[in-house]
Amino acid sequence: MNIRTTSLSYNFDSEGNTTSVTVSLSGQGGSDYINANMAVTAEELTKDQTFDDLTKKDITTIARAKLAKAMAVKE
């Protein structure tokens, strides 16, 4: 299934610091489809990363990995 990014939304605290980025993802394959909003938080960044350093591609990669982990079938 091809999953594409449909939006990025930056969330800020009262001092203007980025607290998280919400990534909207959508995909369809045949009769299957998925829509998800994944919030990337500071806790999910490495110790050397900040939101100001990350590109759209970097943030999307983190969100996609988080989606894959959340959707993994647990038996």
C-alpha positions as CSV (number, residue, x, y, z in Angstrom):
1,M,0.0,0.0,0.0
2,N,1.3,3.4,-0.9
3,I,1.0,5.7,2.1
4,R,1.4,9.4,1.5
5,T,1.7,12.4,3.8
6,T,-1.3,14.7,3.5
7,S,-0.3,17.3,6.1
8,L,2.2,18.4,8.8
9,S,1.0,20.5,11.7
10,Y,3.5,22.0,14.1
11,N,2.4,22.5,17.8
12,F,4.0,25.2,19.9
13,D,4.1,26.0,23.6
14,S,3.4,29.5,25.0
15,E,7.1,30.5,24.4
16,G,7.0,29.5,20.7
17,N,9.0,26.3,21.1
18,T,7.9,23.3,19.0
19,T,6.4,20.6,21.3
20,S,5.3,18.1,18.6
21,V,4.5,17.7,15.0
22,T,1.3,16.0,13.9
23,V,1.7,14.1,10.6
24,S,-1.4,13.0,8.7
25,L,-0.9,9.9,6.5
26,S,-3.3,8.3,4.1
27,G,-3.1,5.3,1.8
28,Q,-5.2,3.0,-0.3
29,G,-4.6,-0.4,-1.9
30,G,-7.5,-2.0,-3.6
31,S,-10.4,-2.1,-1.2
32,D,-8.1,-1.5,1.8
33,Y,-7.4,2.0,3.1
34,I,-5.8,3.8,6.1
35,N,-6.0,7.3,7.5
36,A,-3.8,8.1,10.5
37,N,-2.6,11.1,12.5
38,M,0.7,10.4,14.2
39,A,2.1,12.9,16.7
40,V,5.9,13.0,16.7
41,T,7.1,14.2,20.1
42,A,10.4,15.4,21.4
43,E,10.8,12.0,23.3
44,E,10.9,10.3,19.9
45,L,13.9,12.3,18.7
46,T,17.5,11.3,19.3
47,K,19.5,13.2,21.8
48,D,21.2,15.2,19.0
49,Q,17.9,16.1,17.2
50,T,15.6,19.0,17.7
51,F,12.5,19.9,15.7
52,D,14.3,22.9,14.3
53,D,17.0,20.6,12.8
54,L,14.6,18.1,11.1
55,T,13.3,18.3,7.6
56,K,9.8,17.3,6.4
57,K,11.3,14.1,5.2
58,D,12.9,13.3,8.6
59,I,9.7,14.0,10.5
60,T,7.7,11.9,8.0
61,T,10.1,9.0,8.4
62,I,9.7,9.0,12.2
63,A,5.9,9.2,11.8
64,R,5.8,6.3,9.3
65,A,7.9,4.1,11.6
66,K,5.6,5.0,14.5
67,L,2.6,4.0,12.3
68,A,4.1,0.7,11.3
69,K,4.8,-0.1,15.0
70,A,1.3,0.9,16.0
71,M,-0.3,-1.2,13.3
72,A,1.9,-4.3,13.8
73,V,-0.3,-7.4,14.5
74,K,0.3,-8.7,18.0
75,E,-0.6,-12.3,18.6
